[in-house]
């Protein structure tokens, strides 16, 4: 008895333009910074992150301000993930 042949389903084509990250909540920001939301709030209290804005009653950080605040330098331009997160 022979094993059935497996075929891979066609994968969707990637979007031509990467999604620009504009405003993120504490959970998303925590994921992007490899932390947990309580750590994000600790960093805000300690001045390591900017104070979030209230949008629709929720705290949101402007991603470009977070990048500027944490001092992502020129070497980050070489990182394709960071470059894509900024729409490049």
N, C-alpha and C positions, 0 to 999 in steps of 0.2 A: 504494500500500500504506500503510495507516495503522498507527501505532505502537500497541502494546498498551496498554491502560489500566492504570495502576498504582493500587493501592489500599493504604491504610495498614492494617496489622493493628491490632486493638484493643489499646490499652495497658492494662496492669493498673492497677487503682485504687490510688492511694497508700495506705499504711497510715494509719489515723486518728491514731495516736500515734507520734511519732518515736521511734526507738530511742535509749535513754539509753546513752551511752558510760560504762562503769564502769571497767574495767581494760583497758589496752592494752599491747601489746608494743613493743619498740623500733622495729620496722618501721612499725607503725601510728602510733606517736607521731611518728616522723620525718615521715611523710606529713602528719599533722595540723599539724605545725609547719613544713612546707615545708623539710625538711632531709634529711639522710641519717643512717642509724643511728650511724655513727661520730661524727657531730657531736652527736647526742643524748647519747652517752656522754661526750664532751668537756664538754658543758654540765653533766652530773651532777658530773663531777670538779671543775669550776670553781664549783659551787654555784648555777648558773643554773636547774637543775631539781632536784626532790626525788629522794632515793635511792629506787630501785624496791624493791618487795617481791618475794620469791620465792614464786611460786604454782606448784605442780607442777614445781618445778625450773627454772622460767623467770622471768625478770625481767618484772615488770608494774608499770605506773604507774597509780595511781588518778587518773582524768582530772580530777576535781574538785580534787584536791590540786595537780595541774599548773597548772590555771587559777589557783588561789589563789597558788601560788608565783611565777608569771610576772606576777601582778598585773593580771588582766583587770579593767578598771574599769567604771563605770556605763555608759560609752558603748558597751560591748560588748552591753548589753541591746538596743540598737537593731539589732544585726547579726542577721538572721534565721538565718544558718547557726550562729553561736555559740549563739544561743538554742535552736535545735533540738538541738544537741549536748548541751545540758543538760536536754533533755526538755521544753522549753517551747514 
